[in-house]
Amino acid sequence: MAGAPTARDGEIPGEFALIDRYFTRPAAASGAGGVVAGIGDDAAVLRLPAGMDLIAAVDTLVEGRHFPAGSEPRSIGHRALAVNLSDVAAMGATPAWATLALTLPQADPAWLEGFSAGLFELAQRHGVALVGGDTTAGPLAVSVQILGFVPRGAALLRRGARSGDLIAVTGTLGDAAAGLALLQAPPASIGAQARELRARFEYPSPRVEFGLAARGIATAAIDLSDGLAGDLAKFAGASALAAHVELDRLPISAALHAYAAPAQVLDWALSGGDDYELLLAVAPERVADLAAAAAGCATPFAVIGEFGGGGGVAWTSGGRPFEPARGGFDHFARPSTQFTV
Amino acid sequence: MAGAPTARDGEIPGEFALIDRYFTRPAAASGAGGVVAGIGDDAAVLRLPAGMDLIAAVDTLVEGRHFPAGSEPRSIGHRALAVNLSDVAAMGATPAWATLALTLPQADPAWLEGFSAGLFELAQRHGVALVGGDTTAGPLAVSVQILGFVPRGAALLRRGARSGDLIAVTGTLGDAAAGLALLQAPPASIGAQARELRARFEYPSPRVEFGLAARGIATAAIDLSDGLAGDLAKFAGASALAAHVELDRLPISAALHAYAAPAQVLDWALSGGDDYELLLAVAPERVADLAAAAAGCATPFAVIGEFGGGGGVAWTSGGRPFEPARGGFDHFARPSTQFTV
């Protein structure tokens, strides 16, 4: 890093200089390409492959809002990048570079070690280079901006769904909400299934590989961050369609079924949030291709409903009408909102 | 915005839904191009002109750290973008798009009105479209990521200076530090010159036009955010050169001379920070071209020293050695540090 003060032998360097060391890793270490100038200048200089559109998204995690106070630093680092990778996945795009704005109350080396390990492990797995950022003293908050690319005009938009398209979802729903509940009120002893649920909150796996495979097959996609009920309402609204979902088709993990009562399972699956799965629209004649693409990257995949003319979301359970207890996305009740991405 | 709840007649909408309205302006309104999909999807889709490298930087402003508590919201919105535009200017690049991560304690319509006005006025002046972001409840902090572009390989890097290059600076130094002092301890009555100094802190003018004009003439550039002493040390370090500056050549405004004692003027000019001027290296045979480029965009411009072999920064005053009271950039003393950009 240009201009970082050099510690004299045996001297403890300035605390913010210390922080720098956790984040200034050569881009090459991540396997990412296209970094003309990274860390150490006024801005990063990046080279997009030819014929590509740029993808950009930003997401902030605030302590006590998006994760419990005292969360594992490794989990915070992982999640800060994962929630952004999930946005890239929902565009059918390749993630490439990230910047980090980190506000933290003090420079605790053990915390920074864990946080940066969580961030860089996931970055490396997806070939993402950290190319810029800043650190500021203040209440703990992490803002990551992700940059990626997609062939021109090929991005999977929310508005691309057509009437008659099926609605498909990856993975299982509600696990992360159960995991958060377990973190907020830890039981005296914790079994393998509860640990599995907790990991779904602490270490979500963004569906980047499947998002890439779905491009050209699915007609539209959105990532599930606020819960199926709210995000499906957004999805239907963006495509100016009505959505119908049959609750009996929702993919629920064995761990969640074992952990919670059916009504709680359903509430978490619909409105718990933090799933970071993909919700997609696909024409009926292409659904087998999409299922094959999911199988190709070992991604669980289920068809849960279909789009039709009109607006809003209709739910059925065993074919009979159902009204979720917590309906759509409530800006009052949520701690934050992405107004754009 | 997709999925935002619709207010029923006469009903006050959710407070975060209200926030969205301040930031969801059509990209076309800013005059910026290249927005394939902006607000309302999982990520923005952007199209870089052919033959360009992408430029990315991020900067965070935290209340009580980077601006006094209770600052004018319009100034906060202006500064949040200005500090990032200054980074783009220092690369000789064209700014194009920005994302915003806004954390704020409550949704105060008057505050949001002022903040968004300050942000969008400056965005429009520089053809920048806001293409993404999120809002979160929490202590007031603003993180902007700026994206821009520059012809391939033409970015003005910090490391490009050569031995024998002259050191030039735009504008005047120390005004913003005086302005901040005036904001922190407002005098009973305030004259025109004090108002001018205050405006230099509250509404900095990033040197975007001059940065573009300097590309191909200057050999290297850095923006002045932390004060000349610290930033010049970084600049010299990045280019592996020694810098020499003659203090009598520093550009000081009449307003600052009238406001403060000479020793205070010098301290603010060297170490006050928040100038957001450009510091450049230029070969002696090109300095007339750079001066002409500055004149062409009405940017004040002064040569203050030169680079030579070796390392570190040497200061003279009337030809005699001088040691600044506050020397280099001190990571301990500063509230934040950009570890990369």
Interface residues (C-beta under 8 A of the other chain):
Chain A: M1 A2 G3 A4 P5 P13 G14 E15 F16 A17 I19 D20 F23 T24 V36 A37 G38 I39 G40 D41 D42 A43 A44 V45 L46 R47 L48 D53 L54 I55 A56 A57 V58 D59 T60 V62 R65 H66 S86 D87 V88 A90 M91 A93 W97 T99 L100 A101 T103 L130 V131 G132 G133 D134 T135 T136 A137 G138 P139 A141 S143 Q145 I146 L147 G148 V150 R152 G153 A155 L157 R158 R159 A221 I222 D223 G230 D231 A233 K234 F235 G237 A238 G328 F329 D330 H331 F332 R334 P335 S336 T337 Q338 F339 T340 V341
Chain B: M1 A2 G3 A4 P5 P13 G14 E15 F16 A17 I19 D20 F23 T24 V36 A37 G38 I39 G40 D41 D42 A43 A44 V45 L46 R47 L48 D53 L54 I55 A56 A57 V58 D59 T60 V62 R65 H66 S86 D87 V88 A90 M91 A93 W97 T99 L100 A101 T103 L130 V131 G132 G133 D134 T135 T136 A137 G138 P139 A141 S143 Q145 I146 L147 G148 V150 R152 G153 A155 L157 R158 R159 A221 I222 D223 G230 D231 A233 K234 F235 G237 A238 G328 F329 D330 H331 F332 R334 P335 S336 T337 Q338 F339 T340 V341
